[in-house]
Amino acid sequence: MVETITLSDGHTMPSIGLGVYLNEECAEACRVALQNGYRMIDGARYYENEVQVGVGVGKSGVKREDVFITSKVFHEDFTYDGTTAALKDSIANLGSCKSYLPNNLYGLQDSAIGGKDARLAAYRALLDGKASGMIKSVGVSNYSAKHIEEIREAGLDMPVVNQIELHPFCQQKPIVDYCRKNNIIVQAYSPLVRGAFDNQVIQELSTKYSKDPAQILVRWSLQRGFVPLPKSSQPERIISNGQVFGWEIEPTDMAKLDALDRGKEGAVTWNPVDVD
């Protein structure tokens, strides 16, 4: 049973989700995930598979109101009108979901790009989308503290989520600390380090706990208070990546994983959090 957490706006969100970044088998992946306990799908317009997400949710047999769906607007649409149009298009794309309800969360992807004025214009559009009932919650992605402070200084409601790359090799501690102090939930993308499981510590803990390396990494993320978004198109991997409840990594072993942090050098994706 997937646990849930409460966002600062009062809505609840599952503590783990399926990432569908550029997944060509997205509909099937969503169906498998939802039929095996997942209740959150993390998508984005850039992934070009929102329609498939809707199809997968519909085929899963899980009620739409029980599924938390995230999508994100790309920086190329960072104007007020562009973001509003993107939001409406996402709703149309996802409309193949049975018993369609508004997106649970809509955010700004690669959102440090474009400059302050563009970021704020796009963010205002999302807040208005929430006010009109098109979405339930508003978040951001790849925001550093200075980018979120722009929102505060503009007198706007703060985001409920910040989605960033997070795993033992890239722990982004300054951003994480800022988000925690400001009651912003941190979602972790690339929690599986894109399959780079050959680290000795990860292998040793995999043997010790009789769990595969991916499960060790997802469990580390959960115990650190993050919301991991593991991606896979393989049914058996999707299922095993979600089997991370009912057991824990011991504190001494968590410390071993924590010690793997390499800061920015540990990133496996292009991380735009330092963009002006």
C-alpha positions, 0 to 999 in steps of 0.5 A, a space after each residue: 500500500 503506497 503511503 501518502 503525504 499532505 501538501 501545504 495546500 491541503 491536498 494529498 499526494 502519494 509518496 512514490 510515483 512512476 516517471 514516464 520521461 520519453 517512455 514510448 511504452 507509456 500507456 502500458 507502463 501506466 497500466 502496469 504501475 496502477 494495477 500494482 499499487 502505484 497511484 501517481 504518474 509523473 509526466 510532462 508536455 516535453 515527454 510527448 506522451 500525455 495522451 498515452 498517460 490518459 490511455 494507461 489510466 483508463 485501461 488500469 481499472 483504477 478510478 481516476 479520482 484515485 490517481 494523482 497525475 502530474 504534468 509540466 509546461 516546458 520553458 518554451 511556453 513561458 508566457 502567461 498566454 503560452 502557459 495557459 494554452 499549454 495547460 488547456 492542451 494538457 487537459 485535452 490530452 489527458 481527457 482520455 482518462 475515465 471519469 476525468 478530473 483536473 490534473 492534480 499537479 501542474 508545474 514548470 519544467 526546466 523552469 530556471 530557463 527563460 529569465 525572471 519575468 518569463 518564470 513569473 508570468 508562467 507561474 501566475 498562469 498556473 495559479 490562475 489555472 488552479 483558481 479556475 479549477 483546471 488544476 488542484 496544486 501548483 509546483 515547480 521543477 529544477 528551482 533553486 532557492 533564489 528562483 523560489 524567492 522570486 515567487 515569494 517576493 512577487 507576493 504569490 502563493 508558494 509552490 507545494 512541490 519542487 522536483 529536482 534530480 536527487 539520489 545518493 550521488 547528487 543530494 542537492 542539500 542547499 535546495 533540499 534544506 530550503 524547501 524543507 524550511 518552507 514546507 515544499 515537498 521535494 520530488 526526486 527524479 532520476 532516483 535510480 541514477 539511470 541504472 548506474 548500480 555498480 557502486 560497491 556500497 549499493 551492491 553490498 546493501 543490496 546483498 544485505 537486505 536481499 533487495 535489488 539495487 533499485 529498491 535500495 535507492 528508492 528506499 533511501 529516497 523515501 527515508 530521506 523524506 523525498 518523493 521518488 519517481 523511478 522510471 521504467 518501461 519493463 513491467 517486472 522493474 515497475 513492480 519491483 521498484 514499488 515494493 519498497 514499503 514494510 522494510 527499512 534501511 538501518 541508520 548506519 547503512 543510510 549513513 553509508 549511502 549519504 556519504 556517496 554525495 558528490 554534489 554537482 559532480 554526481 548529477 546524471 542529468 543536466 541540472 539547470 538550478 543555477 541558471 539566472 
